[in-house]
Amino acid sequence: MRAFVVTAPGEAGVLEVEPPVAAPGEVVVDVERAGVCGTDIEFFTGEMQYLHDGHAHFPMRLGHEWAGTVSAVGAGVDPGWLGRRVTGDTMLGCGNCRRCRTGRQHVCEFRAEIGVRGGRPGALAEQLPVPVRALHPLPATVDAVSGALVEPGGNALRAVRAANLEAGDRLLVLGPGTIGLLAAMFARAAGADVHLLGLPGSRDFARSLGFDQAWTEDSLPRLPFDAVIDASNAPSLPAKAIELVEPGKRVVYIGLSGSPSLIDSRSLALKDLTAVGVLSASPGLAGAIEQYARGAVDPRPLVAATVGLGEVAAVLAGRRAGPGPKVHVDPRLTDRPEIVWRNGGPC
């Protein structure tokens, strides 16, 4: 089968590889859509910390945001999974340690991560092997585009839940990329008064989605914010979040910068703040699917374009595909490497 493989920093392409075989307890999924994530870019550039910690090695097959259809099942798997439309959890805990036994498999020390860690192949390929325990079925009202946005949606939903908002509370989201915009969408659906802070381009796109209270740092009004979610990759913004949030309230950190982000713990204590870090969509996947399915949140406008596997290297190298923050990959576009636009052009 065809798969996108990164062989070294800045070196990648589409290769013919052996197709997966459904191992015991696993299924094979025919991939319909896979999202390109900032984590994938960090692997492509060689900056991803897992490469330096020994948790990941080249060659790598990326892709951890995906949707598809189960085409084969291994021994011990209910054959009723065959033909079902699914997405799945990225985090695969060992299943035996204390964290896994207490429902925290997404922070298992010995975990593998699909397309990210421990040598598990990712979804930038025609087929993907997945443990059946990681699968989440997709209802008919969640198409492949939305299905491949469940993983970032689960992260965003967890960030909103961690903000502990009540209807009418004022939320500020720092960084209106995919996670930030999804967090804004979930918070808006819950009745929050949502503000976003970003660069001019991302601010303008946020406004096109109906977020009229999208600002740059220079134009941000002086308002009391009941919670601040930092979904950016700017090293300076974690401290800014503490500065902007109301005393006694919450800051949520889900964005990661390429260099250390420094905060003053005295500010946390003196403002009586709660700070929450979020890693992984795992506890939020079911909730994201449910909200997508009933139409409370529609993530599809975030996808600027859909490309074939042959275009992935250009996307990872910085090629812009449109106004939205997310690029999707359809591995079935074998003879059409050109961009297939979703916003502002032919589909």
C-alpha positions as a Python dict, from the first residue, in 0.01 Angstrom:
ca = {
    (1, 'M'): (0, 0, 0),
    (2, 'R'): (99, 366, -26),
    (3, 'A'): (212, 546, 288),
    (4, 'F'): (376, 878, 367),
    (5, 'V'): (710, 813, 537),
    (6, 'V'): (950, 1060, 702),
    (7, 'T'): (1301, 916, 678),
    (8, 'A'): (1499, 1206, 828),
    (9, 'P'): (1442, 1573, 915),
    (10, 'G'): (1311, 1740, 601),
    (11, 'E'): (1320, 1414, 403),
    (12, 'A'): (991, 1239, 329),
    (13, 'G'): (780, 1094, 51),
    (14, 'V'): (521, 839, -49),
    (15, 'L'): (650, 482, -43),
    (16, 'E'): (509, 140, -118),
    (17, 'V'): (502, -51, 212),
    (18, 'E'): (359, -381, 329),
    (19, 'P'): (-12, -347, 414),
    (20, 'P'): (-109, -415, 776),
    (21, 'V'): (-247, -749, 887),
    (22, 'A'): (-504, -752, 1166),
    (23, 'A'): (-324, -888, 1472),
    (24, 'P'): (-513, -1046, 1761),
    (25, 'G'): (-720, -779, 1932),
    (26, 'E'): (-673, -535, 1645),
    (27, 'V'): (-848, -423, 1328),
    (28, 'V'): (-737, -276, 997),
    (29, 'V'): (-900, 53, 896),
    (30, 'D'): (-924, 184, 540),
    (31, 'V'): (-836, 551, 594),
    (32, 'E'): (-1072, 807, 442),
    (33, 'R'): (-936, 1125, 599),
    (34, 'A'): (-635, 1213, 811),
    (35, 'G'): (-544, 1552, 955),
    (36, 'V'): (-203, 1717, 941),
    (37, 'C'): (-111, 1842, 1289),
    (38, 'G'): (154, 2070, 1435),
    (39, 'T'): (306, 1761, 1593),
    (40, 'D'): (357, 1616, 1245),
    (41, 'I'): (538, 1934, 1140),
    (42, 'E'): (771, 1905, 1441),
    (43, 'F'): (860, 1549, 1343),
    (44, 'F'): (921, 1659, 984),
    (45, 'T'): (1157, 1936, 1100),
    (46, 'G'): (1322, 1712, 1358),
    (47, 'E'): (1225, 1941, 1647),
    (48, 'M'): (980, 1707, 1818),
    (49, 'Q'): (1100, 1629, 2171),
    (50, 'Y'): (1012, 1259, 2143),
    (51, 'L'): (1292, 1223, 1886),
    (52, 'H'): (1543, 1356, 2138),
    (53, 'D'): (1399, 1155, 2430),
    (54, 'G'): (1418, 827, 2239),
    (55, 'H'): (1040, 777, 2227),
    (56, 'A'): (1035, 804, 1847),
    (57, 'H'): (1280, 724, 1568),
    (58, 'F'): (1303, 768, 1193),
    (59, 'P'): (1169, 635, 965),
    (60, 'M'): (823, 740, 1083),
    (61, 'R'): (472, 708, 946),
    (62, 'L'): (278, 1006, 1080),
    (63, 'G'): (-91, 1078, 1129),
    (64, 'H'): (-298, 1059, 1447),
    (65, 'E'): (-619, 1242, 1347),
    (66, 'W'): (-821, 1012, 1127),
    (67, 'A'): (-1147, 849, 1022),
    (68, 'G'): (-1216, 542, 812),
    (69, 'T'): (-1392, 208, 778),
    (70, 'V'): (-1293, -121, 938),
    (71, 'S'): (-1197, -365, 662),
    (72, 'A'): (-1045, -655, 858),
    (73, 'V'): (-1052, -788, 1215),
    (74, 'G'): (-801, -998, 1402),
    (75, 'A'): (-851, -1294, 1632),
    (76, 'G'): (-1068, -1219, 1933),
    (77, 'V'): (-1235, -915, 1771),
    (78, 'D'): (-1612, -907, 1724),
    (79, 'P'): (-1674, -940, 1348),
    (80, 'G'): (-1952, -686, 1393),
    (81, 'W'): (-1682, -420, 1360),
    (82, 'L'): (-1641, -505, 990),
    (83, 'G'): (-1772, -225, 772),
    (84, 'R'): (-1821, 17, 1061),
    (85, 'R'): (-1711, 378, 1027),
    (86, 'V'): (-1473, 467, 1309),
    (87, 'T'): (-1215, 697, 1451),
    (88, 'G'): (-985, 611, 1739),
    (89, 'D'): (-777, 707, 2039),
    (90, 'T'): (-416, 801, 1972),
    (91, 'M'): (-293, 698, 2316),
    (92, 'L'): (-238, 326, 2370),
    (93, 'G'): (-149, 252, 2730),
    (94, 'C'): (19, -69, 2840),
    (95, 'G'): (-299, -176, 3020),
    (96, 'N'): (-114, -309, 3323),
    (97, 'C'): (32, -16, 3516),
    (98, 'R'): (-139, 181, 3793),
    (99, 'R'): (-221, 469, 3559),
    (100, 'C'): (-390, 240, 3308),
    (101, 'R'): (-582, 55, 3579),
    (102, 'T'): (-716, 386, 3713),
    (103, 'G'): (-837, 520, 3378),
    (104, 'R'): (-532, 730, 3294),
    (105, 'Q'): (-394, 523, 3009),
    (106, 'H'): (-330, 842, 2810),
    (107, 'V'): (-45, 930, 3050),
    (108, 'C'): (89, 575, 3080),
    (109, 'E'): (468, 586, 3103),
    (110, 'F'): (491, 292, 2863),
    (111, 'R'): (227, 406, 2615),
    (112, 'A'): (252, 399, 2239),
    (113, 'E'): (87, 673, 2034),
    (114, 'I'): (-47, 612, 1686),
    (115, 'G'): (170, 798, 1437),
    (116, 'V'): (368, 961, 1718),
    (117, 'R'): (543, 739, 1970),
    (118, 'G'): (667, 386, 2018),
    (119, 'G'): (682, 290, 1651),
    (120, 'R'): (305, 269, 1594),
    (121, 'P'): (236, 353, 1226),
    (122, 'G'): (9, 648, 1159),
    (123, 'A'): (-286, 728, 938),
    (124, 'L'): (-108, 906, 652),
    (125, 'A'): (-147, 583, 458),
    (126, 'E'): (-413, 386, 278),
    (127, 'Q'): (-462, 155, 576),
    (128, 'L'): (-404, 172, 951),
    (129, 'P'): (-381, -101, 1218),
    (130, 'V'): (-562, -10, 1540),
    (131, 'P'): (-631, -200, 1865),
    (132, 'V'): (-1005, -256, 1892),
    (133, 'R'): (-1001, -108, 2245),
    (134, 'A'): (-904, 229, 2091),
    (135, 'L'): (-1194, 246, 1844),
    (136, 'H'): (-1484, 490, 1863),
    (137, 'P'): (-1774, 428, 1621),
    (138, 'L'): (-1897, 724, 1420),
    (139, 'P'): (-2271, 783, 1383),
    (140, 'A'): (-2416, 850, 1039),
    (141, 'T'): (-2436, 1223, 1109),
    (142, 'V'): (-2057, 1249, 1150),
    (143, 'D'): (-1889, 1237, 809),
    (144, 'A'): (-1524, 1154, 742),
    (145, 'V'): (-1417, 1519, 759),
    (146, 'S'): (-1570, 1566, 1104),
    (147, 'G'): (-1450, 1220, 1206),
    (148, 'A'): (-1090, 1319, 1140),
    (149, 'L'): (-1147, 1625, 1360),
    (150, 'V'): (-1262, 1421, 1660),
    (151, 'E'): (-909, 1391, 1799),
    (152, 'P'): (-838, 1766, 1807),
    (153, 'G'): (-1199, 1815, 1917),
    (154, 'G'): (-1147, 1587, 2213),
    (155, 'N'): (-847, 1794, 2320),
    (156, 'A'): (-1042, 2117, 2284),
    (157, 'L'): (-1344, 1983, 2472),
    (158, 'R'): (-1122, 1875, 2761),
    (159, 'A'): (-974, 2225, 2774),
    (160, 'V'): (-1321, 2380, 2793),
    (161, 'R'): (-1428, 2137, 3064),
    (162, 'A'): (-1111, 2218, 3258),
    (163, 'A'): (-1200, 2589, 3241),
    (164, 'N'): (-1504, 2509, 3460),
    (165, 'L'): (-1727, 2761, 3284),
    (166, 'E'): (-2086, 2846, 3361),
    (167, 'A'): (-2331, 2989, 3109),
    (168, 'G'): (-2252, 3356, 3058),
    (169, 'D'): (-1894, 3333, 3182),
    (170, 'R'): (-1638, 3524, 2976),
    (171, 'L'): (-1367, 3303, 2821),
    (172, 'L'): (-1052, 3418, 2645),
    (173, 'V'): (-881, 3172, 2409),
    (174, 'L'): (-520, 3249, 2322),
    (175, 'G'): (-425, 3113, 1980),
    (176, 'P'): (-711, 3063, 1730),
    (177, 'G'): (-561, 2763, 1551),
    (178, 'T'): (-743, 2432, 1522),
    (179, 'I'): (-752, 2354, 1896),
    (180, 'G'): (-824, 2713, 1995),
    (181, 'L'): (-1109, 2752, 1749),
    (182, 'L'): (-1260, 2418, 1847),
    (183, 'A'): (-1239, 2519, 2213),
    (184, 'A'): (-1415, 2842, 2123),
    (185, 'M'): (-1686, 2647, 1941),
    (186, 'F'): (-1747, 2411, 2232),
    (187, 'A'): (-1751, 2701, 2479),
    (188, 'R'): (-1993, 2897, 2261),
    (189, 'A'): (-2221, 2593, 2241),
    (190, 'A'): (-2217, 2581, 2623),
    (191, 'G'): (-2331, 2944, 2648),
    (192, 'A'): (-2001, 3116, 2726),
    (193, 'D'): (-1912, 3466, 2612),
    (194, 'V'): (-1611, 3379, 2395),
    (195, 'H'): (-1319, 3606, 2306),
    (196, 'L'): (-1010, 3507, 2107),
    (197, 'L'): (-662, 3656, 2083),
    (198, 'G'): (-441, 3593, 1782),
    (199, 'L'): (-241, 3734, 1496),
    (200, 'P'): (-429, 3937, 1235),
    (201, 'G'): (-477, 3650, 989),
    (202, 'S'): (-606, 3401, 1244),
    (203, 'R'): (-820, 3673, 1403),
    (204, 'D'): (-987, 3746, 1070),
    (205, 'F'): (-1062, 3378, 1009),
    (206, 'A'): (-1210, 3348, 1359),
    (207, 'R'): (-1440, 3637, 1280),
    (208, 'S'): (-1552, 3461, 962),
    (209, 'L'): (-1677, 3180, 1188),
    (210, 'G'): (-1895, 3422, 1383),
    (211, 'F'): (-1651, 3506, 1661),
    (212, 'D'): (-1684, 3883, 1642),
    (213, 'Q'): (-1487, 3925, 1965),
    (214, 'A'): (-1156, 3819, 1811),
    (215, 'W'): (-866, 4051, 1887),
    (216, 'T'): (-497, 4112, 1841),
    (217, 'E'): (-283, 4184, 2145),
    (218, 'D'): (-297, 4557, 2070),
    (219, 'S'): (-676, 4568, 2042),
    (220, 'L'): (-774, 4334, 2328),
    (221, 'P'): (-1020, 4523, 2552),
    (222, 'R'): (-963, 4542, 2926),
    (223, 'L'): (-1227, 4299, 3047),
    (224, 'P'): (-1251, 4053, 3338),
    (225, 'F'): (-1204, 3700, 3203),
    (226, 'D'): (-1343, 3410, 3405),
    (227, 'A'): (-1109, 3165, 3233),
    (228, 'V'): (-822, 3175, 2985),
    (229, 'I'): (-729, 2882, 2763),
    (230, 'D'): (-379, 2901, 2616),
    (231, 'A'): (-391, 2704, 2291),
    (232, 'S'): (-96, 2886, 2135),
    (233, 'N'): (265, 2791, 2073),
    (234, 'A'): (402, 3128, 2190),
    (235, 'P'): (643, 3101, 2488),
    (236, 'S'): (522, 3434, 2628),
    (237, 'L'): (149, 3359, 2642),
    (238, 'P'): (133, 3120, 2941),
    (239, 'A'): (241, 3410, 3162),
    (240, 'K'): (2, 3641, 2978),
    (241, 'A'): (-284, 3402, 3059),
    (242, 'I'): (-214, 3444, 3431),
    (243, 'E'): (-203, 3820, 3390),
    (244, 'L'): (-539, 3836, 3209),
    (245, 'V'): (-754, 3594, 3410),
    (246, 'E'): (-966, 3707, 3705),
    (247, 'P'): (-846, 3618, 4058),
    (248, 'G'): (-989, 3294, 4189),
    (249, 'K'): (-1050, 3160, 3837),
    (250, 'R'): (-876, 2920, 3598),
    (251, 'V'): (-607, 2908, 3333),
    (252, 'V'): (-586, 2603, 3107),
    (253, 'Y'): (-271, 2512, 2917),
    (254, 'I'): (-310, 2297, 2608),
    (255, 'G'): (-68, 2466, 2366),
    (256, 'L'): (301, 2377, 2358),
    (257, 'S'): (584, 2606, 2253),
    (258, 'G'): (913, 2499, 2102),
    (259, 'S'): (1105, 2655, 2391),
    (260, 'P'): (1031, 2669, 2766),
    (261, 'S'): (738, 2883, 2874),
    (262, 'L'): (803, 3058, 3205),
    (263, 'I'): (535, 3149, 3457),
    (264, 'D'): (574, 3301, 3802),
    (265, 'S'): (420, 3071, 4061),
    (266, 'R'): (385, 3372, 4293),
    (267, 'S'): (128, 3514, 4051),
    (268, 'L'): (-67, 3188, 4063),
    (269, 'A'): (-71, 3190, 4441),
    (270, 'L'): (-139, 3560, 4491),
    (271, 'K'): (-430, 3551, 4245),
    (272, 'D'): (-559, 3223, 4397),
    (273, 'L'): (-570, 3065, 4050),
    (274, 'T'): (-621, 2708, 3938),
    (275, 'A'): (-389, 2607, 3652),
    (276, 'V'): (-472, 2294, 3453),
    (277, 'G'): (-261, 2118, 3190),
    (278, 'V'): (-426, 1908, 2921),
    (279, 'L'): (-252, 1624, 2736),
    (280, 'S'): (-447, 1402, 2499),
    (281, 'A'): (-799, 1389, 2368),
    (282, 'S'): (-867, 1046, 2521),
    (283, 'P'): (-1123, 1145, 2789),
    (284, 'G'): (-1289, 1389, 2547),
    (285, 'L'): (-1334, 1177, 2234),
    (286, 'A'): (-1683, 1046, 2310),
    (287, 'G'): (-1804, 1394, 2404),
    (288, 'A'): (-1667, 1547, 2085),
    (289, 'I'): (-1839, 1281, 1873),
    (290, 'E'): (-2167, 1340, 2056),
    (291, 'Q'): (-2158, 1716, 2003),
    (292, 'Y'): (-2063, 1680, 1637),
    (293, 'A'): (-2338, 1422, 1586),
    (294, 'R'): (-2617, 1644, 1720),
    (295, 'G'): (-2489, 1954, 1544),
    (296, 'A'): (-2391, 2151, 1853),
    (297, 'V'): (-2048, 2204, 1694),
    (298, 'D'): (-1958, 2178, 1324),
    (299, 'P'): (-1579, 2156, 1286),
    (300, 'R'): (-1571, 2122, 907),
    (301, 'P'): (-1515, 2491, 823),
    (302, 'L'): (-1170, 2463, 983),
    (303, 'V'): (-1048, 2247, 693),
    (304, 'A'): (-891, 2468, 428),
    (305, 'A'): (-818, 2190, 179),
    (306, 'T'): (-791, 1817, 123),
    (307, 'V'): (-478, 1686, -46),
    (308, 'G'): (-339, 1352, -158),
    (309, 'L'): (-43, 1178, 2),
    (310, 'G'): (183, 1328, -263),
    (311, 'E'): (119, 1680, -128),
    (312, 'V'): (190, 1608, 239),
    (313, 'A'): (561, 1696, 229),
    (314, 'A'): (481, 2038, 83),
    (315, 'V'): (221, 2100, 355),
    (316, 'L'): (466, 2000, 629),
    (317, 'A'): (725, 2231, 475),
    (318, 'G'): (489, 2525, 511),
    (319, 'R'): (274, 2536, 199),
    (320, 'R'): (-44, 2730, 271),
    (321, 'A'): (-363, 2572, 148),
    (322, 'G'): (-629, 2828, 230),
    (323, 'P'): (-773, 3043, 508),
    (324, 'G'): (-852, 2763, 755),
    (325, 'P'): (-594, 2620, 998),
    (326, 'K'): (-635, 2251, 909),
    (327, 'V'): (-529, 2048, 606),
    (328, 'H'): (-675, 1703, 552),
    (329, 'V'): (-531, 1414, 356),
    (330, 'D'): (-735, 1164, 155),
    (331, 'P'): (-503, 868, 83),
    (332, 'R'): (-738, 751, -192),
    (333, 'L'): (-640, 1048, -413),
    (334, 'T'): (-369, 841, -581),
    (335, 'D'): (-391, 1006, -922),
    (336, 'R'): (-483, 1355, -809),
    (337, 'P'): (-197, 1506, -610),
    (338, 'E'): (-330, 1858, -656),
    (339, 'I'): (-510, 2033, -373),
    (340, 'V'): (-883, 1964, -353),
    (341, 'W'): (-1025, 2279, -199),
    (342, 'R'): (-1301, 2288, 57),
    (343, 'N'): (-1320, 2662, 118),
    (344, 'G'): (-1331, 2907, -168),
    (345, 'G'): (-1290, 2665, -457),
    (346, 'P'): (-1386, 2335, -620),
    (347, 'C'): (-1429, 2030, -401),
}
